[in-house]
């Protein structure tokens, strides 16, 4: 291929790239979900319902998080999904993140998130909601103890 044609095609490909990388800004389209104080309120604000099926969503967290500033969370599911959302009940706002999926997505995510120690020192619960392509919500939960100090130290 001639150099000029190659450079021309490269510029065209880079210019078209943003069209392929578009994503929904859930903070702009569903702002109430990101200020909700409880997991149920955040799920209702994001999905319009709290009716969920406990099936085929695996959530892995450590039994005790010695560093609340970087708690590892792994999510796995074989459900064909539109979105995957993570919530928690320790911090002031319950919603953590929402990821859009497509027909080629493999739901096998690992993240690190901040969690505060609860005032009563009870276990924290991480809730993952998978919105299936069938329109149903599937849920998985895992609980853990956040060591004293949580993400403050």
N, C-alpha and C positions, 0 to 999 in steps of 0.2 A: 504494500500500500504506500502511496506517496505520502510524504511527510505533511503536506498541506491538508490533504484529505483527512489524515489521521487527527491532526490538530483541530480541524473543523468539526469532526465527529465528536471529539473529546469535549469541546466547548458546548456542543449541543446536548451531550449526555449530562454534563454538570448542570446546565440550565434547566433540564427537565427533572433532575433529581428531587427537588422539593415537592413536586407534584406527587411523587411516589411515596414520600416520607411524611405525608400529612397524618395528623393524629388529633383526636378530640381533646380539647382542653377541658377536662372535667371540673376544674376549679372555676372556670368561667360559666360553663353550662349548668352545673349543679352546685352553686356556691353554698347552699345550706348543708350539704353533706360534709363540708370541710370545717364547719363551725359547730357541728353537732357535738354534744357532750357525752352522749351514750352511743353504744354500738347500734342498738335498735333504731335510734333516731337517725344516725348516719346512713344505715342501710335503707331505711324508708325514704330519706331525702334523695339518695342516689338511684334507687331502683323502683320506688313507688309502692313497695310492699315489704313485709317482713316474713312472708310465707316462704319457707325454705325446706329443702329435703336434705337430711343428713346422709350423704352417700357419695362415695368415690372422690372425696377431697381430703388429701393427707397433709397435715400440718405438723412439722417437726420443729421443736424448740428444746433448748436444754432444760433439765429439771430445775436447775438453779443457775441464774445469770449473775456471775460475780461482778460483771461490768455492765450496768444498765445503759451505758452509752453506746454499746455495740452488741446488741442481742441478735445472734444468728437465727434466722427463720427460713425454713425450706418449705415450699409448696409444690405438691405434685397432684396431677389429676389426669385422667384419660377422657374426660368429658369434652366433647367438641364445644368450645367456648367462644362467646362474644367478648366478655370481659372477665378479669380476675381482680378482686379487690381485697385489701387487707385492712383490718380494723383491730383496735386494742382497747382495753378498758382501764388503763393506768394513767395515761396522760390527759390533759384537759380536753383536747379534741380527739375524737375516736378514730376518724379516718386516717389511714396512713398513705395508701396509694391505690390507684386503679390502672390496670394495664389492658389495653385493647388486644384482642387476639383475632386470628383469622383461621381459615381452614388448614393452614400449614403450621400453625403454632403448636409447639410442644409445651405443655404446662409442667415445667420443672424449673422453678425459680428459686434462687437463694438471695436473700437480702440481709442487711443488718439494720436494725432500727433501735431507736432510743426508747427506753421504758423507765418510768419513775417507780420507786417503791410506793406502794399504796399506804395511805395513812394508817390503816389498821393492820398493815403488814401481811395481808392475805395474798393469795396467788393472783397473778395477772393472767388474763385470758386473751389469746390472739385468735381472731376469727377471720376465716378466709371464705369469701363468697365467690363462687364461679357462676356467672350468668351463661347458661347453656344456649346453644343455637336453637334449642327447642323453646326458649323463652322462660324456662324454669330456673329458679335459683337453687344452687347446691351449696352446702356449707360444711366446713370442717373447722374444728377448734382444738386448741392445745393450751394447757395452762403451765405456768412456771412461776417460780419464786424469784423475785428480783432482790438481790442482796441489799442490805441497808445502805441507803445513799442513792441507789438507782443511778440515773444518768447525771446526778449532781456530783458524784465522786465516789 
